[in-house]
Amino acid sequence: MKTDRLLQSLQTRLHSLAQTLEPLAQHRTLSARFDRQLFQTRSTVINDYLQECWRNLDTLTLYVRQQKTDRVAWLAEHLVAQMEALSRESATWTLRFHDSAHLPAGRRHAQLLQHQDYERRLLAMKQQREAQLRSVETLQEQQKLHKELDVLDGRLARCRHALAAIERALARQTR
């Protein structure tokens, strides 16, 4: 009797969550939203996460009928955690406007962040090589480090050129 109420409660809550997520159901994000321990789907579509919850509810119902109490307890907790995560996602959705794979600005913003990370790493590599250059004593090692610095300067220039192009494209899209 207790499990029937639990199943009914979970089904009602999941149905309510599905209605809440309806406007976002087909929305694709740039990256996965949830930990792989929580959701098995590799998709970035919100509806696919919801479908996994429905499948888990069906499996839970099957386990209740088969009286597999250890699996029922674990899957019920897991399903509740999934539904709570989806609920938090729907509540914070408006904060993630830039993270839309449908919007060109979302893709550009992701590119901008990626290139800014590249620039940061290239600068760190360049600073490391310059520090090494100051402590190197042999001519051969100095020449090697100078070549590496020239290569890093070229990569940094290309990265900054790409950053400028992305920033211009974002400016055009947001006008």
Protein Blocks (a to p, Z undefined) as FASTA:
>chain_A
ZZmmmmmmmmmmmmmmmmmmmmmmmpccfbdfbdfklpmbfbfbfklmmmmmmmmmmmmm
mmmmnopaklmmmmmmmmmmmmmmmmmmmmmmmmmmmmcfkbmklmmmmmmmmmmmmmmm
mmmmmmmmmmmmmmpmbfklmmmmmmmmmmmmmmmmmmmmmmmmmmmmmmmmmZZ
